Amino acid sequence: MADILSGLESMGLGNLSKVDLFNDKVKQPEKKKEQQPEKPKEVRPEEKDLIYERSVECACCGHQFKEKTIRMGKAKLVSQDIDLRPRYAEVDSLKYNITACPVCGYAALTKDFSNLSPGQARMIKEKISVSFSGLKYEAEIYSYDEAIARNKLALVNSVVKRGKISERAYICLVLGWLTRGKYDSMAPDIPGRNKLIESLKNEENEFLKKAAEGFTEALHKESFPICGLEESTFFYLLAALDYETGNYKESMRFVEKILTNKALPERIKDKARGIKEAIAEITASGKE
Ligand SMILES: [Zn+2]
């Protein structure tokens, strides 16, 4: 847990960098929904062409601000990683998933930004706004580092406002995905590239472990759909995260849950079989 929230100091929130992500005394209900990618287009635009500024009123302090937003309809989904991370042709949509108030420091997944009770707003003002030092961006688009910092800010906000465990786990998952996006997009001639990638892969692994831990916990405390995912996709995601982080026994537990459920479609069973085979190969070659 030590370094998972490093970087919050630059926003004045170093005091929250050691916060316990999933362990609350009390929690409050929140709504959840997933975005879906949309249809492709012929002329491929650049990232900055897909971004526009949307006006937002802060649900915590009432301040009006502009937020960079992505026109998802123009982005082309090309593939999905084993853990369901979407890949778009010209933009990493994950960099634009957070809405953050530059004045009070309230940040959340954009789809949840307006869901804030007066009690939660008070907690954010008391624990975040008092020491928050602001957000400034120069460029038209967000860098990976900026996107990672925004997600960390949303994560501590979720802890402070006692958001759902699954919401925190999902933000951890996005942090892992963004870290992967960061090393994937690294220039080939950057000095010390291999070392950097190795350290980013370790960070990614920590985020994915936290995501798996939070989602597993959410399984006991929340009912489906969790994070907009129905049971089969959720179990598949857990199987994938446990597989990626080397927790093969847990991964197989979820794979078996999927494979033994007669009601599930072949599509998801095929994906689960893919994980089962990968684990069998690793175990057989003694790499475990
Ligand atoms: Zn605000």
Residues whose N, C-alpha, C, O or C-beta is under 5 A from the ligand:
A	BS01	ZN	C58 C60 C61 G62 H63 C101 V103 C104 G105 Y106
